[in-house]
Amino acid sequence: MKRHSAMAITLAVLMVATIGTAQSRLPSVKIPFEFKAAGTIFPAGEYEFSYESGKRVVLVRGIANTSSAFVPIITMLSGAIHTTPGDAHVVFDKIGNDHLLAEIWIPGMDGIDLLSTKEKHEHEVVNVPLK
């Protein structure tokens, strides 16, 4: 009987740990220009952006290249005022010819703010086709 109780407690702890660290990601995204994030320069190409709840970073990982970085999260952005639940896109702050990774929008989540640019800039949005 004690053995069953211990197994039940272990299973419950594993379930809570799994729920507490759910991972969300965008399908691979083709970025048509070089961009900067967390001090790293990423060449144009295909990337994955993933977020693990409870962590304060987003992982940017190149599909066809070895570029990757953990980008610190500034804050979460309310999705209700910006996007629909099925909308997915990546936002870059464009200053001159430089593209700086600024926001990630994953379906079913609030947005993730990665950069707060104070100087004059434009937004360039890369929409993510959902499969």
C-alpha positions in Angstrom: 0.0 0.0 0.0 2.8 2.4 0.8 4.4 1.5 -2.5 1.2 2.6 -4.4 1.1 5.8 -2.4 4.7 6.6 -3.2 4.1 5.9 -6.9 1.0 8.1 -7.0 2.9 11.0 -5.4 5.8 10.5 -7.8 3.4 10.5 -10.8 1.7 13.7 -9.5 5.0 15.5 -9.0 6.0 14.6 -12.6 2.7 15.7 -14.0 3.0 19.1 -12.2 6.6 19.5 -13.4 5.6 18.8 -16.9 2.7 21.2 -16.8 4.9 23.9 -15.2 7.4 23.7 -18.1 5.2 23.5 -21.1 7.1 24.5 -24.3 5.6 26.6 -27.0 7.2 27.2 -30.3 6.6 28.7 -33.7 6.9 26.4 -36.7 10.1 27.1 -38.6 10.2 30.7 -40.0 12.0 31.9 -43.0 13.6 35.2 -42.2 14.5 37.0 -45.4 17.2 39.3 -43.9 20.1 39.3 -41.4 19.0 40.1 -37.9 20.5 40.7 -34.5 19.4 39.3 -31.1 21.1 39.0 -27.8 24.4 40.2 -29.2 24.4 37.6 -32.0 24.1 38.3 -35.7 21.9 35.8 -37.5 22.1 35.4 -41.3 19.0 35.3 -43.4 17.5 31.8 -43.2 15.1 29.4 -41.5 14.7 29.6 -37.7 12.8 28.1 -34.8 11.7 30.3 -31.9 10.7 28.5 -28.7 9.6 29.5 -25.2 9.5 27.3 -22.2 7.0 28.5 -19.6 8.7 29.5 -16.3 11.9 30.5 -18.1 12.8 34.1 -18.9 14.3 33.5 -22.3 13.4 32.6 -25.9 15.6 30.2 -27.8 16.4 31.2 -31.3 17.9 28.3 -33.3 18.9 28.2 -37.0 17.6 25.2 -39.0 20.2 25.1 -41.8 23.0 26.9 -39.8 24.5 26.6 -36.4 23.4 30.0 -35.1 21.5 30.0 -31.8 21.0 32.2 -28.8 19.0 32.5 -25.7 17.3 35.9 -25.8 16.1 37.4 -22.5 12.4 38.3 -22.2 11.6 41.9 -21.1 7.9 41.2 -20.6 4.8 39.5 -21.9 2.4 41.5 -24.1 -1.4 41.2 -24.0 -2.4 39.2 -27.1 -6.0 40.3 -26.7 -5.3 43.8 -28.0 -2.8 42.9 -30.7 -3.6 39.6 -32.3 -6.0 36.7 -32.8 -5.4 33.3 -31.1 -4.3 31.7 -34.3 -2.0 34.5 -35.4 1.8 33.8 -35.5 4.5 36.3 -36.4 7.9 37.6 -35.5 8.4 41.4 -35.2 11.7 43.2 -35.9 12.6 46.8 -35.0 14.3 48.2 -38.2 16.8 51.0 -37.7 18.5 51.9 -41.0 19.5 48.5 -42.5 19.6 46.7 -39.1 16.9 44.4 -38.0 16.6 43.7 -34.3 14.5 40.9 -33.0 11.8 42.6 -30.9 8.7 40.4 -30.4 7.5 36.8 -30.9 3.8 36.0 -31.2 3.0 32.3 -30.7 -0.6 31.1 -31.3 -2.6 30.7 -28.0 -0.3 32.8 -26.0 0.4 36.4 -25.1 3.2 38.1 -27.1 6.8 38.0 -25.9 8.6 41.3 -25.8 12.4 40.9 -26.3 13.5 44.4 -27.1 12.6 48.0 -26.2 14.1 50.3 -28.8 14.2 53.9 -27.8 15.4 55.4 -31.0 13.3 56.0 -34.0 12.5 52.8 -35.8 10.0 50.9 -38.0 8.5 47.5 -37.4 9.0 44.8 -39.9 6.7 41.8 -39.4 7.4 38.3 -40.7 4.1 36.3 -40.7 4.4 32.6 -39.9 2.2 30.3 -41.9 0.7 27.7 -39.6 0.7 24.2 -41.0 
